[in-house]
Amino acid sequence: MTVNYATAAIDKTSVMRGLVSIQRVPLGSEVYNRLLETLYDEAAALDERRFDDWVAYLEQDLVYTAPLRLTRNGPNKDRDVVRTMKHFDENYASILMRTGRLSKSAWAEDPPSRTRRFVTNVRIAQCDTAGEYEVVSYLYVERSRFDNPDNESITAERRDVWRRVDGAYKLAVREIIVDQSTLGMSNFAIFL
Amino acid sequence: MLHKAGLTLSDGTTLDDLINRDMNEVSLRVMNDKELYELEMERVFAGTWLLLGHESEIPKAGDYVMRDMAEDNVIVSRARDGEVHVMLNVCPHRGMKVCTAEAGNAAAHRCIYHGWAFRSDGSFIGAPIEKEQMHGNRHSKDELGLKKARVHLYGGLIFATWSKDLSFEDYLGDAKFYLDQLFCRTDNGLEMLGPPQRFVLPCNWKIPGEQSGSDGFHTLTLHRSLMEGGIMGGTAESIYDTAPGMYGVDISVPQGHTLRCLEAAQTFKMFADISFEGKTTEERLNLLTPPGVTKDMIPQLFKNLSEAQVNQLATIPPQVGGMFPNILIAFIFAPRMDGGASGALSLHTYVPKGPDKVEFINFIFAEKDAPEDVKRDMLQNAIWSTGTSGTIEQDDADTWPQIMRNSRGHMSKTMTLKYQALHGHERPEGWVGGGDLYPGFTKDDTQWAWWSAYYDLMAEA
């Protein structure tokens, strides 16, 4: 397949956001509650820098990406998610490379940031594959660096696929749709 | 030494006080001075050529991207005649942005405020209610177009300048011989793999700027994780003994462009243990193809470059460097986690957004003729190592703002940056290209050349 990389080109896939499946998992149901709990636990693992615990949530066929946002107008005004270019383009091996680095000389996180991940607006639907759930959430991260009194922050929508494996849920797909086209955060040395 | 007296700040400080050319020291104050910043906008950023993008971003008539020449917002567009135009995104009527999107396609740009409209070459079409002549009667329509910058395409890279007389050839100088090997080596050239990553750092543009003058030495310490990950060969324990990737030939030209050329044989050792001894240029290129170039494309290198250029590319290729004032070049070899040799092609611009803010723009490329799977790998390699989340440049982005905070202190700003580990000029035997050459361990010479170019532009009255 030939990809049109031109920045100015209209990308038909660039409109996709939010929940796709219509087989909704209702708020308060057992599956919803367990997945919500998993999202909270995952956020805590990252905030507390327990990267081994975090990696345990990841499936080996993981696809973890963060497309670019681009300000557009007129007929293309909602086609603002650009998937030809990304901030993250990860698989399981590259995530292990990143977490491995964080345990050694990664000055971007040594001394570490203090982070607080707020996960809200969780919507869940069943995927076509049994045991897989589409989980869309809003993410708000506050990041305190050194003794700087001004935090850096980022907001995003996360479109996940979580898979039920041995009685627990594991992350198979995550797309992080950040809201800024020009990021106000100095780097993504943290996971979203 | 010639002392130009072209710059004196309001407290009496001269350029020679800030940049001590006898001692090769620069006052930390230069990183945090509003007055100096205003002068840089005029003498550096309005006086030289600036990189804005690549023509592959805007292939069709009417395609445009919005970019910045320092703090001046511009539209980069391809007009009906196929030419690329760069014009100030400021309506000559009341100063509104004529274009409000970062990219798109438009036959005309109509200002949303009062409706003045402009063609994709910047020329004025007219204001609404033509019979009332709402553009007035003092200027003809010819005079009311968007303000245009001069444009030059080099290897498809879009450069623009407000300077009336600086030719692109004079801007490039002897760096052309080396840069051709990166930007002009294949039949269809480079392709940008999507819009650039953009993020803002709380520091002056010159903090990443002077580093782009080929600071190789910081790699050993700041980017220690490269050695720990085995990416540069060697181990973390032996970093300072073996100093991987530190020996080669550094180059600078008086215009402030710099490059670090590293022996292909050394780079190749990171991937396999085969000697380069006695191998022809073609055999070497086949063993270690330049990043992003496939073996099928090797004949194109011989076609597009001179024999001397291809020979250098096969022996001691330029890999990292910078173009003055604010471009970083990273055309690097990188092993992939799934095996094999590959690479990343990225260019950055460090765009000033005030004395204490810089926008980091990361343009990621592949060779246009490369197959899609290679382009995919190139994109991933560049994202893994450079820009927003890149494991190399995360550490840079965290370091620069701390230098900035230091530049605010009453005493701290009297400290100086020191460029005193100098090799001096030395032309290796048989070297063909021009410029000032510094063979051996990478030292401060190229970064000092960057400051010399800065001095020359700032001293111009």
Interface residues (C-beta under 8 A of the other chain):
Chain A: M1 T2 V3 Y5 A6 T7 A8 A9 I10 A66 L68 L70 T71 R72 N73 G74 N76 V82 T84 M85 K86 H87 F88 D89 A93 S94 M97 R98 G100 R101 K104 S105 A106 W107 A108 E109 R145 F146 S181 T182 L183 G184 M185 S186 N187 F188 A189
Chain B: G53 S56 E57 I58 P59 K60 D63 Y64 V65 T100 A101 E102 A103 G104 N105 A106 E191 M192 L193 G194 P195 P196 Q197 R198 F199 V200 L201 P202 L222 R224 S225 E228 G229 A236 M337 D338 E359 I364 E372 K375 L379 Q380 I383 W384 G387 T388 S389 T391 E393 Q394 D395 A397 D398 T399 P401 Q402
